[in-house]
Amino acid sequence: MRVRSVILPLFVLLVARPVFAQEWVEYSSRTDHFEVPAPGQPTVETITWGSEYGGNFPGRVYRWAERRTRYSVTVVDYSESERIHSELNHIAYSGGPGPGGVYWLVDIVGSPAYAAAKYRQKPGVTVTYDAFHYIEFVPGLELQLTNPDASRSYVGIYLHENRLYILDATAPRDEAPPIIFQQSFGFLDAAGNPVRYRPFYVNRLPEPRGGQKP
């Protein structure tokens, strides 16, 4: 298990140790190209993700539970954004070639910010931390929130190879903060090998139909 990009304070490691003494495994998904330490095998749900600009994108949610703490990894596949947006026939969206204009590109690039906004705008939520973060030099966002029931959510949001990853660990206020779940997350290549970037990774957008550069 590797803790990426952040050296955690000693008190966090000491508090979290009893959690990892239980039946945790290094779970990996070859389908969605990630690995994460987690309490056993997840339940997996297929979803449709409504994007900021009206697209419906395929995705999956991987869920775990340990005592009263809940963990999830949501993966949304934006690789078919141009096709999805061309089928929407955006009459109001102009400014680019093709039926989808440029909004199929904007939807991909802006997907981490949109996912973060959905967390910030939840009713009754107080955001206590909101900043840039990275894992293996894949840039993203880290949020910490206090929910209306006083539970705490620790969230990481990243875009890698046109997949949006949303990591969420939510624990009651009297449970140890499950920070290592999101900070030990890793990305896998097509062969299932961990990827590490130097310097920062920049997401490469899909090639438009017809071969024109975006």
C-alpha positions in Angstrom: 0.0 0.0 0.0 1.5 3.3 -1.0 0.6 6.7 0.4 0.9 9.1 -2.5 1.8 12.8 -2.8 1.2 13.7 0.9 3.2 12.7 4.0 0.5 12.3 6.6 1.0 13.7 10.1 2.0 11.1 12.6 -1.2 11.4 14.6 -3.3 10.5 11.5 -1.3 7.4 11.0 -1.6 6.4 14.6 -5.4 7.0 14.7 -5.9 5.1 11.4 -3.9 2.0 12.3 -6.7 0.0 13.9 -8.7 0.4 10.7 -6.0 -1.1 8.6 -5.4 -4.0 11.0 -8.7 -5.5 9.8 -9.4 -7.3 6.5 -8.2 -4.6 4.1 -7.0 -5.5 0.6 -5.3 -3.7 -2.3 -8.4 -3.7 -4.6 -7.8 -3.1 -8.3 -10.1 -2.6 -11.2 -8.7 -3.5 -14.7 -12.0 -2.2 -16.1 -11.7 1.3 -14.7 -7.9 1.4 -14.3 -7.5 2.1 -10.6 -6.3 0.5 -7.4 -7.1 1.4 -3.8 -6.8 0.0 -0.3 -10.2 -1.0 0.8 -12.1 -3.2 3.3 -12.6 -6.3 1.1 -14.5 -6.6 -2.2 -16.9 -3.8 -3.3 -20.4 -3.8 -4.5 -20.5 -2.3 -8.0 -23.3 -0.3 -9.5 -23.7 0.8 -13.1 -24.8 4.5 -13.3 -25.6 7.2 -15.7 -23.8 10.5 -14.9 -25.5 13.7 -15.8 -22.8 16.2 -16.9 -22.7 20.0 -16.5 -23.7 20.5 -20.2 -26.5 18.0 -20.4 -24.7 14.8 -21.5 -25.5 11.4 -20.0 -22.2 9.5 -19.5 -21.7 5.8 -18.4 -20.1 5.1 -15.1 -19.7 2.8 -12.2 -19.8 3.2 -8.4 -17.6 0.9 -6.3 -18.8 0.8 -2.6 -17.5 -0.5 0.6 -18.6 -0.3 4.2 -16.7 -0.9 7.5 -18.6 -0.4 10.7 -20.3 3.0 10.2 -17.8 4.3 7.7 -18.7 4.3 4.0 -16.2 4.3 1.1 -16.9 4.8 -2.6 -15.1 5.3 -5.9 -17.2 6.7 -8.7 -15.7 6.4 -12.3 -17.3 8.3 -15.2 -16.2 7.6 -18.7 -16.0 10.8 -20.8 -14.2 9.2 -23.8 -17.4 9.3 -26.0 -18.1 12.9 -25.2 -18.1 14.1 -28.8 -20.7 11.5 -29.9 -22.9 12.0 -26.8 -22.9 15.8 -27.3 -23.5 15.6 -31.1 -26.6 13.5 -30.4 -27.9 16.3 -28.1 -27.9 18.8 -31.0 -27.0 21.8 -28.8 -28.7 24.7 -30.6 -27.7 27.2 -27.9 -24.1 26.1 -27.8 -22.0 27.6 -30.6 -18.4 28.3 -31.1 -16.9 25.2 -32.6 -17.1 22.8 -35.5 -19.5 19.9 -35.6 -23.0 19.4 -34.1 -21.6 19.3 -30.6 -19.6 22.6 -30.9 -16.9 22.8 -28.3 -19.0 21.7 -25.4 -18.0 18.1 -25.6 -14.5 19.3 -24.8 -15.6 21.7 -22.1 -17.6 18.9 -20.4 -14.4 16.8 -20.1 -12.0 19.5 -19.0 -14.5 21.0 -16.5 -15.7 17.6 -15.1 -13.6 17.8 -11.9 -14.8 21.3 -11.1 -18.4 20.3 -11.7 -18.1 17.3 -9.5 -16.6 19.4 -6.7 -19.4 22.0 -7.1 -22.0 19.3 -6.6 -20.4 18.5 -3.2 -20.2 22.1 -2.2 -23.8 22.8 -3.0 -25.3 19.9 -1.0 -27.9 21.2 1.4 -26.6 21.7 4.9 -23.0 20.8 4.1 -20.1 22.9 5.6 -16.8 22.8 3.5 -13.9 22.8 5.9 -11.1 22.2 3.4 -11.0 22.8 -0.4 -7.7 22.8 -2.3 -5.6 21.5 -5.1 -4.3 18.0 -4.7 -2.5 15.4 -6.7 -1.9 11.6 -6.8 1.3 10.4 -8.6 1.3 13.9 -10.2 -2.2 13.6 -11.6 -3.8 16.9 -10.5 -7.1 17.2 -8.9 -9.1 18.5 -5.9 -9.4 17.6 -2.3 -12.5 18.5 -0.2 -13.3 17.9 3.4 -16.9 18.4 4.5 -19.1 18.3 7.6 -22.5 16.9 6.8 -25.8 17.8 8.5 -25.6 14.7 10.7 -22.1 15.7 11.8 -20.4 13.0 9.8 -17.3 14.0 7.9 -16.6 13.4 4.2 -13.1 13.2 2.7 -13.3 13.6 -1.1 -10.7 13.4 -3.9 -11.6 14.3 -7.5 -9.3 13.5 -10.5 -9.4 13.3 -14.3 -7.2 10.7 -15.9 -7.3 9.4 -19.5 -10.8 11.0 -19.9 -12.2 9.2 -16.9 -13.5 11.2 -13.9 -12.6 9.6 -10.5 -14.5 10.7 -7.4 -13.2 9.2 -4.1 -15.5 9.5 -1.1 -14.9 8.3 2.5 -17.5 9.3 5.0 -17.2 8.6 8.7 -19.2 9.5 11.8 -17.7 12.3 13.8 -16.5 9.9 16.5 -14.7 7.5 14.1 -11.1 7.8 12.9 -10.7 10.0 9.8 -10.5 7.7 6.8 -7.9 9.8 5.0 -5.7 7.0 3.7 -8.4 5.7 1.4 -8.2 8.6 -0.9 -4.5 9.4 -0.5 -3.4 5.9 -1.3 -5.4 5.7 -4.5 -3.5 4.9 -7.7 -4.1 4.8 -11.4 -3.4 1.8 -13.7 -2.4 1.6 -17.3 -4.1 -0.6 -19.9 -2.0 -3.6 -18.8 -2.9 -3.1 -15.1 0.4 -1.6 -14.1 0.6 1.4 -11.7 1.4 4.7 -13.5 3.7 7.4 -12.1 4.2 10.7 -13.8 7.1 13.2 -13.7 6.4 16.1 -14.0 2.6 16.7 -13.8 0.2 14.7 -15.9 -2.0 16.6 -18.4 -5.1 14.8 -19.6 -5.1 14.3 -23.4 -8.5 14.9 -24.9 -10.0 12.4 -27.4 -9.3 13.0 -31.1 -12.3 14.7 -32.8 -14.0 12.9 -35.6 -12.3 13.6 -38.9 -8.9 13.9 -37.2 -8.9 17.6 -36.5 -7.0 18.6 -33.4 -9.2 20.0 -30.5 
